[in-house]
């Protein structure tokens, strides 16, 4: 299960960097004037920057959600353990 997630993450990272390198290569190898080339590079930079910001924001939101769920699960486990300890203590006292 975790291995599949790791491969998917690696693919996404590879696709992202591949598209960045491909875009830069296409811009630099295309016959354009310097002014137009700089404008294209600037536009692509902002596109990549926006996409990166969106991805980071999504990952941050997802991590926050997972942390909240983990806290809830830990709190439930703590309550269950506390209840179990009380139950065991009661049974020991009844035996004595």
C-alpha atoms as one frame of an Amber mdcrd trajectory, in Angstrom:
protein
   0.000   0.000   0.000   2.704   2.485   0.980   4.912   1.371  -1.891   2.199
   2.220  -4.421   1.870   5.721  -2.958   5.613   6.221  -3.156   5.689   5.255
  -6.825   2.792   7.577  -7.586   4.505  10.423  -5.785   7.729   9.793  -7.688
   5.864   9.759 -10.969   4.183  13.079 -10.198   7.478  14.687  -9.198   9.179
  13.295 -12.305   6.360  14.474 -14.557   6.505  17.924 -12.994  10.244  18.337
 -13.461  10.085  16.767 -16.909   7.481  19.282 -17.993   9.557  22.149 -16.587
  12.704  20.989 -18.388  10.753  20.319 -21.580   9.133  23.746 -21.462  12.428
  25.522 -20.895  14.091  23.525 -23.666  11.284  24.336 -26.089  11.535  28.021
 -25.247  15.289  28.175 -25.610  15.455  26.163 -28.831  12.580  27.928 -30.597
  13.641  30.652 -33.048  12.284  33.804 -31.392  13.496  37.304 -30.730  15.108
  37.992 -27.374  12.216  40.130 -26.175   9.600  37.518 -27.088  11.728  34.739
 -25.589  12.070  36.614 -22.285   8.328  37.233 -22.245   7.628  33.524 -22.858
  10.092  32.475 -20.170   8.518  34.918 -17.732   5.034  33.611 -18.514   6.139
  29.981 -18.116   7.896  30.844 -14.861   4.710  32.349 -13.466   2.650  29.362
 -14.665   5.009  26.919 -12.953   5.123  29.105  -9.859   1.329  29.175  -9.650
   1.066  25.416 -10.152   3.730  24.802  -7.523   1.895  27.064  -5.089  -1.336
  25.147  -5.739   0.372  21.793  -5.163   2.046  22.977  -1.961  -1.235  24.415
  -0.721  -3.024  21.147  -1.466  -0.348  19.099   0.279  -0.447  21.439   3.260
  -4.228  21.152   3.507  -4.045  17.365   3.216  -1.338  17.156   5.909  -3.414
  19.346   8.198  -6.431  17.090   7.674  -4.344  13.986   8.356  -2.897  15.535
  11.521  -6.383  16.324  12.774  -7.512  12.761  12.072  -4.426  11.371  13.815
  -5.139  13.527  16.869  -8.733  12.296  16.957  -7.621   8.670  16.672  -5.002
   9.157  19.395  -7.581  10.785  21.670 -10.008   7.897  21.083  -7.244   5.370
  21.795  -6.297   7.211  24.979  -9.920   7.215  26.156 -10.286   3.520  25.346
  -7.063   2.686  27.199  -8.158   4.744  30.196 -11.504   2.948  30.236  -9.793
  -0.427  29.965  -7.442   0.378  32.856 -10.409   1.400  35.027 -12.243  -1.810
  34.152  -9.211  -3.961  34.989  -8.723  -2.060  38.260 -12.352  -2.683  39.215
 -12.019  -6.387  38.500  -8.860  -6.655  40.585 -10.546  -4.899  43.503 -13.546
  -7.258  43.282 -11.241 -10.297  43.430  -9.597  -9.113  46.648
